[in-house]
């Protein structure tokens, strides 16, 4: 089956699903903050899916007391399944790999792996939200004596095991699998995972369950206090709607870890910065305003005119995207020292009870 036939097959399936309506893709709208319970909420962002262009409007509310930002209403289990489908795997797998490649994932993975060096050599490491196991593959060059396992809900984790990127694959949710993995690991990593979680607090508690006493949890997440989020608005990649459900200020996450019995041993806002804000914004704008792709969730197939226009438009934009990407990487050491740094890292140690 060629790609045209596959898209036609998928369009039938997607349109049948969309005919049932999209209200079921959302849970009830909250009137209070899921982090602190305050009812002082304001709308921070209202946007559409600028990544895949699947139907829906998505709202991020922000708490007036603790500044926690969250999708409201939040995607339901059906909504998560719909919006994740054909993004990291399937039809969108190649695009996802391209995004990870352009954003310099290998360099960031090496930096994250080295962040654990001051705390000794990990014996067994669980990478939560590992996807296809790219982080363990890179990190093994920094920690050659460490056994890396991976956990993810997608089939990518099993592919990672088949390709030898991880020693053992755990498919499912950490919150479900934690009891059977209790005390197994001395390191747990969550790289740009926690913001995708429906309940970050439960994830942090589950990580503590699988960690042995004295083990370390390392987390990297987008920084909602990044100044670029105000400058770019809906075009800021850190919002990443509809997949990012929670955006946690550093202070909130730090206090939550301490309340769970962790000791925060390192914080970094510089190395985790991803120099892609302007390039990503331009790419999102091109995808939004340019001729549409032949996506199966669109009611109408791509016309021949749109097909003829799309390729030249995006090819003509490539030099600008490459130039902007190079500029962002060049100035990244300076930007990462300012409030325009777009991500942060926390390393926390599990203390004995």
C-alpha positions as CSV (number, residue, x, y, z in Angstrom):
1,X,0.0,0.0,0.0
2,X,1.5,3.4,-1.0
3,X,1.2,6.5,1.0
4,X,-1.7,7.9,-0.9
5,X,-3.7,4.7,-0.3
6,X,-2.7,4.7,3.3
7,X,-3.9,8.3,3.8
8,X,-7.2,7.4,2.1
9,X,-7.7,4.5,4.4
10,X,-6.8,6.6,7.5
11,X,-9.1,9.4,6.3
12,X,-12.1,7.0,6.3
13,X,-11.3,5.9,9.9
14,X,-10.6,9.5,11.1
15,X,-13.8,10.9,9.6
16,X,-15.9,8.1,11.0
17,X,-14.5,9.0,14.5
18,X,-15.0,12.7,14.0
19,X,-18.6,12.2,12.9
20,X,-19.3,11.2,16.6
21,X,-18.3,14.7,17.7
22,X,-15.3,16.1,19.6
23,X,-16.9,17.0,22.9
24,X,-15.9,13.5,24.3
25,X,-12.3,14.5,23.7
26,X,-12.4,16.8,26.7
27,X,-13.1,16.3,30.4
28,X,-15.1,18.7,32.5
29,X,-13.8,22.3,32.8
30,X,-12.2,23.0,36.2
31,X,-13.1,26.0,38.3
32,X,-10.0,25.6,40.6
33,X,-6.3,25.1,40.2
34,X,-5.2,21.5,40.2
35,X,-2.0,22.4,42.0
36,X,-3.1,24.6,44.9
37,X,-6.9,24.6,44.7
38,X,-7.3,28.4,44.2
39,X,-10.3,29.6,42.3
40,X,-8.4,32.7,41.0
41,X,-8.0,31.5,37.4
42,X,-7.3,33.5,34.2
43,X,-7.1,32.5,30.6
44,X,-3.4,32.5,29.6
45,X,-3.8,31.1,26.0
46,X,-6.5,30.1,23.6
47,X,-5.3,28.3,20.5
48,X,-5.7,25.5,18.0
49,X,-3.5,22.5,17.1
50,X,-0.6,24.2,15.3
51,X,1.3,21.0,15.1
52,X,-0.9,18.4,13.4
53,X,-3.9,20.7,12.7
54,X,-6.3,18.3,14.1
55,X,-9.7,19.9,15.0
56,X,-10.3,21.6,18.4
57,X,-9.7,24.7,20.4
58,X,-7.5,24.4,23.5
59,X,-7.3,26.7,26.5
60,X,-4.5,27.1,29.0
61,X,-5.6,28.7,32.3
62,X,-3.2,30.1,34.9
63,X,-3.6,30.2,38.6
64,X,-3.5,33.7,40.1
65,X,-2.0,32.4,43.4
66,X,0.6,29.8,42.5
67,X,1.0,30.6,38.8
68,X,0.5,26.9,37.7
69,X,-0.7,26.8,34.1
70,X,-2.8,23.9,32.9
71,X,-5.0,22.9,29.9
72,X,-8.7,23.5,30.9
73,X,-10.7,21.6,30.0
74,X,-8.1,18.8,29.8
75,X,-8.1,16.2,27.1
76,X,-9.9,13.0,28.1
77,X,-8.5,9.5,27.6
78,X,-10.2,9.5,24.2
79,X,-8.9,12.9,23.4
80,X,-5.3,12.0,24.3
81,X,-5.5,8.9,22.1
82,X,-6.9,10.9,19.2
83,X,-4.3,13.7,19.4
84,X,-1.3,11.5,20.0
85,X,-2.1,9.1,17.2
86,X,0.1,9.5,14.2
87,X,2.4,12.0,15.9
88,X,5.3,10.1,17.4
89,X,4.6,6.9,15.4
90,X,2.7,6.0,12.3
91,X,2.0,8.7,9.8
92,X,3.9,11.4,11.8
93,X,6.9,9.4,12.9
94,X,9.3,10.8,10.4
95,X,8.2,14.4,11.2
96,X,8.7,13.8,14.9
97,X,12.2,12.4,14.3
98,X,13.0,15.5,12.3
99,X,11.9,17.8,15.1
100,X,14.0,16.0,17.6
101,X,17.0,16.1,15.3
102,X,16.7,19.8,14.6
103,X,16.3,20.7,18.3
104,X,19.7,19.2,19.0
105,X,18.5,16.4,21.2
106,X,21.8,14.5,21.3
107,X,23.7,17.5,22.7
108,X,21.0,18.0,25.3
109,X,20.9,14.3,26.2
110,X,24.7,14.3,26.8
111,X,24.4,17.4,29.0
112,X,21.5,15.8,31.0
113,X,23.5,12.5,31.4
114,X,26.5,14.4,32.7
115,X,24.4,16.2,35.2
116,X,24.4,13.0,37.3
117,X,28.2,12.6,37.3
118,X,28.6,14.5,40.6
119,X,26.4,12.0,42.3
120,X,28.2,8.8,41.5
121,X,27.7,6.1,38.9
122,X,24.1,4.9,38.5
123,X,23.7,1.2,38.7
124,X,20.2,0.9,37.0
125,X,18.4,3.8,35.3
126,X,14.8,4.0,34.2
127,X,14.0,6.6,31.5
128,X,10.3,7.4,31.8
129,X,8.7,8.6,28.5
130,X,11.6,7.1,26.6
131,X,9.9,6.9,23.3
132,X,12.3,5.1,20.9
133,X,15.0,5.0,23.5
134,X,17.2,7.8,22.1
135,X,18.2,9.2,25.5
136,X,19.5,5.9,26.9
137,X,21.4,5.2,23.7
138,X,23.2,8.6,24.0
139,X,23.6,8.5,27.8
140,X,25.3,5.1,27.7
141,X,28.3,6.8,26.3
142,X,28.5,8.9,29.5
143,X,27.6,6.0,31.8
144,X,28.9,2.9,30.1
145,X,28.5,0.7,33.3
146,X,24.9,1.7,33.8
147,X,21.9,-0.5,32.8
148,X,19.3,1.6,31.1
149,X,15.6,0.5,31.0
150,X,12.8,2.5,29.4
151,X,9.1,3.1,30.1
152,X,6.5,4.4,27.7
153,X,2.9,3.9,26.6
154,X,3.8,3.6,23.0
155,X,5.2,0.7,21.0
156,X,8.3,2.7,20.5
157,X,9.7,1.4,23.8
158,X,9.5,-2.2,22.6
159,X,11.3,-1.2,19.4
160,X,14.0,0.4,21.6
161,X,14.5,-2.9,23.4
162,X,14.7,-4.8,20.0
163,X,17.4,-2.4,18.8
164,X,19.4,-2.6,22.0
165,X,18.9,1.0,23.1
166,X,17.5,-0.2,26.4
167,X,17.9,-3.4,28.4
168,X,14.3,-3.8,29.3
169,X,11.1,-2.2,28.1
170,X,8.2,-1.4,30.3
171,X,5.1,-0.5,28.4
172,X,2.4,1.4,30.2
173,X,2.0,4.2,32.7
174,X,4.5,4.8,35.5
175,X,1.7,5.3,38.0
176,X,0.3,1.8,37.1
177,X,3.7,0.0,37.0
178,X,5.4,1.6,40.0
179,X,4.3,-1.0,42.6
180,X,5.9,-3.9,40.7
181,X,9.1,-1.9,40.2
182,X,9.4,-0.7,43.8
183,X,13.0,0.1,44.8
184,X,14.4,-1.2,41.6
185,X,16.2,1.9,40.3
186,X,18.8,4.3,41.6
187,X,18.1,6.8,38.9
188,X,14.8,7.8,37.2
189,X,14.7,10.4,34.4
190,X,11.8,12.4,33.0
191,X,12.8,14.5,30.1
192,X,10.0,16.7,28.7
193,X,7.6,14.1,30.1
194,X,5.9,15.6,33.1
195,X,4.2,18.3,31.2
196,X,2.4,15.6,29.2
197,X,1.1,13.9,32.3
198,X,-2.6,14.1,33.4
199,X,-1.4,14.3,37.0
200,X,2.2,15.3,37.6
201,X,2.0,14.9,41.3
202,X,1.1,11.2,41.0
203,X,4.1,10.8,38.6
204,X,6.5,12.3,41.2
205,X,5.1,10.0,43.9
206,X,5.4,7.0,41.5
207,X,9.0,7.9,40.7
208,X,9.8,7.9,44.4
209,X,8.3,4.4,44.7
210,X,10.6,2.9,42.0
211,X,13.7,4.7,43.4
212,X,15.9,3.0,46.0
213,X,16.8,5.1,49.0
214,X,19.5,7.6,48.0
215,X,18.5,7.3,44.4
216,X,18.1,10.4,42.1
217,X,15.2,11.7,40.0
218,X,16.2,14.1,37.2
219,X,13.5,16.2,35.5
220,X,13.6,18.6,32.6
221,X,10.4,20.6,31.6
222,X,9.5,23.7,29.7
223,X,9.7,26.9,31.8
224,X,6.4,28.7,31.8
225,X,8.1,31.8,33.2
226,X,10.1,32.0,29.9
227,X,9.8,35.6,28.6
228,X,9.5,34.2,25.1
229,X,6.1,32.8,26.0
230,X,4.8,36.3,26.2
231,X,6.6,37.6,23.1
232,X,5.5,34.8,20.8
233,X,2.1,33.9,22.4
234,X,0.5,30.9,20.7
235,X,3.6,30.4,18.5
236,X,5.8,29.6,21.5
237,X,6.8,25.9,21.1
238,X,6.7,25.4,24.9
239,X,2.9,25.6,24.8
240,X,2.8,22.6,22.4
241,X,-0.9,22.3,22.4
242,X,-2.8,20.0,22.8
243,X,-0.1,17.7,24.2
244,X,1.2,19.8,27.1
245,X,-1.3,19.5,29.9
246,X,0.6,21.2,32.7
247,X,3.3,23.9,32.8
248,X,4.9,24.1,36.2
249,X,6.9,27.0,37.6
250,X,10.2,25.9,39.1
251,X,9.2,26.9,42.6
252,X,6.1,24.8,42.5
253,X,7.9,21.7,41.4
254,X,10.7,22.2,43.9
255,X,8.3,22.5,46.8
256,X,6.3,19.5,45.7
257,X,9.4,17.3,45.5
258,X,10.5,18.4,49.0
259,X,7.0,17.7,50.4
260,X,7.3,14.1,49.0
261,X,10.6,13.5,50.8
262,X,13.1,14.4,48.1
263,X,16.0,16.7,48.6
264,X,16.7,19.0,45.6
265,X,20.5,18.8,45.0
266,X,20.8,20.7,41.7
267,X,18.8,23.2,39.6
268,X,19.8,24.4,36.1
269,X,18.1,26.9,33.8
270,X,21.0,27.2,31.3
271,X,21.9,23.8,29.9
272,X,18.3,22.7,29.3
273,X,17.5,25.7,27.1
274,X,16.4,24.6,23.6
275,X,17.5,27.1,21.0
276,X,14.4,26.7,18.8
277,X,11.9,29.3,19.9
278,X,12.0,31.6,16.8
279,X,12.6,28.8,14.3
280,X,9.7,26.8,15.8
281,X,7.5,29.8,15.7
282,X,8.2,30.4,12.0
283,X,7.7,26.7,11.2
284,X,4.3,26.8,13.0
285,X,3.2,29.9,11.2
286,X,4.1,28.4,7.8
287,X,2.2,25.2,8.6
288,X,-0.8,27.2,9.8
289,X,-1.1,29.8,7.0
290,X,0.4,27.8,4.2
291,X,-1.3,25.3,1.9
292,X,-2.5,22.4,4.1
293,X,-0.9,18.9,4.0
294,X,-2.9,15.9,2.9
295,X,-3.8,14.9,6.5
296,X,-6.4,12.2,6.9
297,X,-8.2,14.1,9.8
298,X,-9.0,16.9,7.3
299,X,-12.5,16.5,5.9
300,X,-11.4,17.3,2.4
301,X,-8.3,15.8,0.7
302,X,-5.6,18.1,-0.5
303,X,-6.4,19.6,-3.9
304,X,-3.9,19.4,-6.8
305,X,-3.5,23.2,-6.6
306,X,-2.6,23.0,-2.9
307,X,-0.2,20.2,-3.6
308,X,1.6,22.2,-6.3
309,X,1.8,25.3,-4.1
310,X,2.9,23.6,-0.9
311,X,6.2,22.2,-1.9
312,X,7.7,25.4,-3.5
313,X,6.5,27.4,-0.5
314,X,8.2,25.2,2.1
315,X,11.3,24.8,0.0
316,X,11.7,28.5,-0.4
317,X,11.4,28.9,3.4
318,X,14.1,26.3,4.1
319,X,17.0,28.8,3.9
320,X,15.3,31.2,6.3
321,X,14.6,28.3,8.7
322,X,18.2,27.1,8.6
323,X,19.5,30.6,9.0
324,X,17.3,31.3,12.0
325,X,18.1,28.0,13.5
326,X,21.9,28.7,13.2
327,X,21.4,32.1,14.7
328,X,19.5,30.7,17.7
329,X,22.2,28.2,18.3
330,X,24.9,30.9,18.1
331,X,23.3,33.1,20.7
332,X,22.0,30.3,22.9
333,X,24.9,30.7,25.5
334,X,23.7,34.3,26.0
335,X,20.0,33.7,25.9
336,X,20.2,30.8,28.3
337,X,21.5,33.2,31.0
338,X,18.4,35.4,30.7
339,X,14.7,35.0,31.4
340,X,14.4,33.9,27.7
341,X,15.8,30.5,28.7
342,X,12.9,28.1,27.9
343,X,13.4,25.1,30.1
344,X,14.9,24.0,33.4
345,X,16.3,20.9,35.1
346,X,15.9,19.6,38.6
347,X,17.9,16.8,40.2
348,X,16.4,15.5,43.5
349,X,17.5,12.7,45.8
350,X,15.1,10.4,47.5
351,X,15.9,10.4,51.2
352,X,15.4,7.3,53.4
353,X,12.1,7.3,55.3
